[in-house]
């Protein structure tokens, strides 16, 4: 699952509400936290940002292509698997966890806003 702050900042960048420097200045001090577990959506997005910045610096990717890349990465990783207790009483009494059953539920999200 994405951290709210990272998702918010990337969407602000994708929608031209902040510029690339603001995104980078916000991200750099937080990279160790996002990259502490490499198989999370946060780490994947942080990696995509770092790669995209390097590619832009090398002239391989334009800023519009970079925004599109980030939009695609977010869209790809936005589905959240939520394990909710079937019986709400099991949430109240966690001592009976062996009797509680969880079922996966896919939470749908609205599509990532597109560029104007």
Backbone bond lengths (Angstrom), bond angles and torsions (degrees), N, CA, C in turn:
res aa  C-N    CA-C-N  psi(-1)  N-CA   C-N-CA  omega(-1)  CA-C   N-CA-C  phi
1 X - - - 1.429 - - 1.524 108.92 -
2 X 1.320 115.91 141.76 1.448 120.52 178.84 1.516 111.11 -73.17
3 X 1.313 115.09 145.71 1.455 117.66 169.01 1.522 106.49 -74.09
4 X 1.309 115.30 143.73 1.453 120.68 -177.22 1.526 111.06 -58.71
5 X 1.317 116.84 -43.91 1.469 120.72 -176.83 1.525 112.13 -62.33
6 X 1.309 117.09 -44.77 1.460 120.25 -179.12 1.530 110.13 -65.06
7 X 1.300 116.87 -47.59 1.459 120.18 179.63 1.529 110.40 -59.19
8 X 1.324 116.46 -44.55 1.463 120.64 -179.81 1.534 111.28 -60.52
9 X 1.325 117.50 -46.42 1.465 120.84 -178.71 1.525 111.53 -65.01
10 X 1.315 117.22 -43.19 1.460 119.68 -178.96 1.527 109.82 -65.58
11 X 1.316 117.67 -42.21 1.467 120.07 178.53 1.525 111.43 -64.91
12 X 1.330 117.34 -36.75 1.468 119.64 175.72 1.519 110.49 -62.98
13 X 1.331 116.94 -39.17 1.463 119.54 177.59 1.531 110.72 -68.10
14 X 1.316 116.63 -46.95 1.471 120.85 -179.57 1.532 110.54 -57.83
15 X 1.328 117.00 -35.28 1.468 121.94 -178.50 1.527 113.13 -93.49
16 X 1.327 117.41 15.64 1.466 123.28 176.98 1.524 114.21 61.08
17 X 1.325 117.48 28.11 1.464 120.52 177.09 1.520 111.05 -87.59
18 X 1.335 117.35 -23.81 1.460 122.89 172.86 1.524 107.05 -133.85
19 X 1.331 116.20 158.87 1.467 118.52 179.94 1.530 110.79 -96.09
20 X 1.298 115.42 176.61 1.463 121.75 -175.25 1.529 111.38 -62.67
21 X 1.339 116.99 -35.65 1.460 119.81 179.36 1.526 110.83 -66.33
22 X 1.329 116.93 -40.40 1.458 120.31 178.78 1.531 110.93 -64.56
23 X 1.331 116.12 -41.40 1.466 120.09 177.32 1.526 110.09 -62.42
24 X 1.309 116.95 -47.85 1.461 121.38 -178.58 1.531 111.41 -65.03
25 X 1.333 117.35 -43.53 1.469 120.48 179.24 1.528 111.45 -61.99
26 X 1.322 116.83 -35.34 1.468 120.73 178.35 1.531 110.70 -73.21
27 X 1.333 116.55 -39.86 1.466 121.35 -173.44 1.533 113.84 -73.72
28 X 1.311 117.55 -43.34 1.470 121.23 -170.58 1.532 113.13 -52.92
29 X 1.332 120.26 -48.76 1.480 117.56 -179.46 1.530 113.38 -67.89
30 X 1.326 116.98 -17.34 1.466 120.59 -177.00 1.536 113.15 -99.05
31 X 1.315 117.24 -5.11 1.470 120.32 -177.82 1.522 113.85 -53.62
32 X 1.332 120.13 -44.67 1.468 118.45 179.94 1.531 112.84 -56.61
33 X 1.323 117.06 -37.75 1.470 120.01 178.58 1.526 111.32 -67.92
34 X 1.328 116.24 -44.92 1.465 119.71 -177.82 1.527 112.06 -69.14
35 X 1.321 116.51 -29.73 1.462 120.08 -176.54 1.525 113.17 -97.53
36 X 1.331 117.39 7.48 1.461 119.79 -178.98 1.524 112.16 -65.61
37 X 1.304 117.37 -28.11 1.463 122.50 174.11 1.521 106.94 -129.80
38 X 1.311 116.45 110.80 1.462 121.35 -168.81 1.521 115.61 -73.09
39 X 1.315 118.92 -11.86 1.461 119.16 -176.59 1.529 113.03 -103.06
40 X 1.328 117.47 21.09 1.460 121.42 179.59 1.521 110.38 -97.91
41 X 1.325 117.49 157.05 1.471 119.70 175.37 1.529 112.14 -57.44
42 X 1.336 117.67 -37.57 1.465 120.11 178.14 1.526 111.14 -59.99
43 X 1.312 117.31 -44.46 1.469 120.98 179.83 1.521 110.87 -65.40
44 X 1.319 117.00 -39.03 1.462 120.84 179.91 1.522 110.21 -64.37
45 X 1.337 117.24 -43.00 1.464 121.01 179.03 1.530 109.88 -67.70
46 X 1.320 117.84 -43.77 1.464 120.77 178.65 1.531 110.40 -60.43
47 X 1.323 117.22 -41.67 1.475 121.19 176.28 1.521 111.02 -61.97
48 X 1.330 116.94 -43.06 1.466 121.20 -179.77 1.528 110.52 -63.16
49 X 1.333 116.52 -38.75 1.466 119.90 178.13 1.520 110.06 -64.32
50 X 1.322 116.47 -49.41 1.458 120.41 -178.79 1.534 111.40 -61.01
51 X 1.322 116.75 -43.76 1.467 120.62 178.65 1.527 110.51 -64.33
52 X 1.327 116.09 -44.99 1.458 119.95 179.96 1.512 112.60 -61.80
53 X 1.332 117.13 -39.97 1.462 120.59 177.45 1.524 111.02 -63.19
54 X 1.321 116.35 -42.21 1.469 120.59 178.04 1.528 110.67 -64.30
55 X 1.325 116.56 -42.89 1.467 120.23 179.21 1.527 111.41 -64.97
56 X 1.327 117.50 -38.56 1.464 119.96 176.29 1.523 110.70 -64.92
57 X 1.321 116.41 -41.11 1.460 121.40 179.44 1.527 111.04 -61.77
58 X 1.335 115.98 -35.80 1.465 121.35 -179.69 1.522 112.99 -86.80
59 X 1.331 118.00 -1.42 1.460 121.18 179.13 1.517 113.70 79.00
60 X 1.326 118.03 13.19 1.462 122.73 -179.03 1.523 111.13 -81.17
61 X 1.325 116.47 -30.46 1.468 121.97 -174.99 1.532 108.61 -134.04
62 X 1.337 116.01 140.14 1.464 120.44 174.68 1.520 109.33 -84.55
63 X 1.330 116.77 168.10 1.459 119.48 179.08 1.526 111.10 -66.19
64 X 1.325 117.54 -36.50 1.470 119.53 176.43 1.528 111.34 -64.03
65 X 1.325 117.24 -39.79 1.467 120.72 176.10 1.527 110.79 -65.15
66 X 1.322 116.79 -36.54 1.458 121.45 178.15 1.530 110.30 -64.83
67 X 1.321 117.17 -44.74 1.470 120.38 176.95 1.525 110.28 -59.96
68 X 1.306 116.22 -42.53 1.466 120.68 178.99 1.525 111.16 -63.52
69 X 1.325 116.52 -40.48 1.471 121.31 176.96 1.518 110.35 -59.50
70 X 1.327 117.14 -48.55 1.463 120.42 -179.42 1.524 111.47 -63.45
71 X 1.306 116.37 -39.33 1.467 120.33 177.37 1.529 110.17 -61.03
72 X 1.319 117.02 -43.19 1.469 121.36 179.26 1.529 111.61 -65.76
73 X 1.324 117.03 -42.17 1.466 120.91 -179.22 1.525 109.90 -63.54
74 X 1.314 116.73 -43.46 1.470 119.89 179.13 1.519 110.59 -64.97
75 X 1.303 116.87 -45.82 1.466 120.63 -179.58 1.529 110.54 -58.98
76 X 1.310 116.58 -39.44 1.460 122.31 -177.90 1.528 112.76 -67.23
77 X 1.319 117.12 -30.02 1.464 120.63 -173.34 1.524 114.09 -113.37
78 X 1.319 118.58 16.49 1.467 119.93 -176.32 1.516 114.57 -85.37
79 X 1.311 119.96 -18.90 1.463 119.87 179.11 1.525 108.76 -64.17
80 X 1.293 115.45 132.39 1.462 120.82 -177.95 1.514 108.50 -116.78
81 X 1.306 115.54 130.53 1.454 119.97 175.96 1.518 107.97 -95.10
82 X 1.316 115.71 116.69 1.452 121.17 -176.16 1.516 109.03 -111.75
83 X 1.325 117.03 122.41 1.451 120.74 177.80 1.517 107.98 -95.85
84 X 1.332 115.81 105.41 1.464 121.05 -177.80 1.507 109.61 -109.15
85 X 1.333 116.91 138.71 1.463 119.35 177.46 1.533 110.31 -62.71
86 X 1.323 115.61 135.98 1.455 120.76 178.11 1.519 109.45 -69.09
87 X 1.308 116.71 -42.35 1.457 122.74 -179.44 1.526 107.53 -100.23
88 X 1.328 118.09 113.11 1.455 122.03 -177.16 1.525 112.21 -60.20
89 X 1.331 118.50 -26.03 1.465 120.78 177.91 1.521 111.25 -62.80
90 X 1.318 117.70 -28.26 1.461 119.72 -178.90 1.520 111.01 -67.40
91 X 1.334 117.62 -23.25 1.456 119.85 176.35 1.520 110.96 -71.53
92 X 1.304 116.94 -33.11 1.455 120.52 -176.58 1.520 112.54 -75.12
93 X 1.327 117.25 -33.96 1.456 120.52 -177.12 1.519 108.91 -121.46
94 X 1.331 116.13 89.52 1.452 120.98 -177.06 1.529 112.40 -71.77
95 X 1.335 118.49 -9.88 1.460 120.35 178.23 1.519 110.43 -71.22
96 X 1.306 117.63 -18.40 1.464 121.33 179.21 1.523 110.74 -101.43
97 X 1.309 116.54 34.63 1.454 120.87 -175.61 1.523 112.67 -63.24
98 X 1.307 118.26 -27.16 1.458 119.37 179.45 1.528 111.12 -68.27
99 X 1.328 117.28 -19.67 1.457 121.56 178.83 1.524 113.07 -95.62
100 X 1.320 117.32 -7.26 1.464 118.76 -178.18 1.520 110.09 -88.95
101 X 1.309 114.65 148.63 1.458 121.89 -179.54 1.512 107.90 -121.22
102 X 1.304 116.77 134.47 1.455 121.33 177.06 1.511 109.21 -112.14
103 X 1.306 114.30 143.31 1.465 118.68 176.45 1.510 108.73 -126.13
104 X 1.321 118.02 138.85 1.464 119.93 -179.60 1.524 110.24 -73.82
105 X 1.314 114.79 142.38 1.449 121.60 176.96 1.516 107.31 -133.96
106 X 1.309 117.44 128.14 1.453 120.73 176.98 1.517 107.75 -85.26
107 X 1.312 115.96 124.21 1.450 120.85 176.71 1.514 108.00 -94.59
108 X 1.288 117.39 124.18 1.453 119.21 179.49 1.515 109.48 -89.17
109 X 1.304 115.12 146.36 1.452 121.69 179.13 1.511 108.29 -118.86
110 X 1.303 115.83 154.94 1.454 118.98 175.12 1.502 108.52 -65.92
111 X 1.314 117.48 152.40 1.465 120.03 -179.40 1.518 110.77 -61.95
112 X 1.310 115.53 155.33 1.455 121.50 177.55 1.520 107.48 -66.54
113 X 1.323 118.36 132.73 1.458 120.10 179.39 1.522 110.97 -56.82
114 X 1.303 116.09 142.74 1.453 120.88 -178.79 1.517 110.10 -91.22
115 X 1.321 114.94 162.33 1.455 120.63 177.67 1.512 110.14 -71.06
116 X 1.300 115.48 148.06 1.476 119.46 179.32 1.490 110.69 -84.96
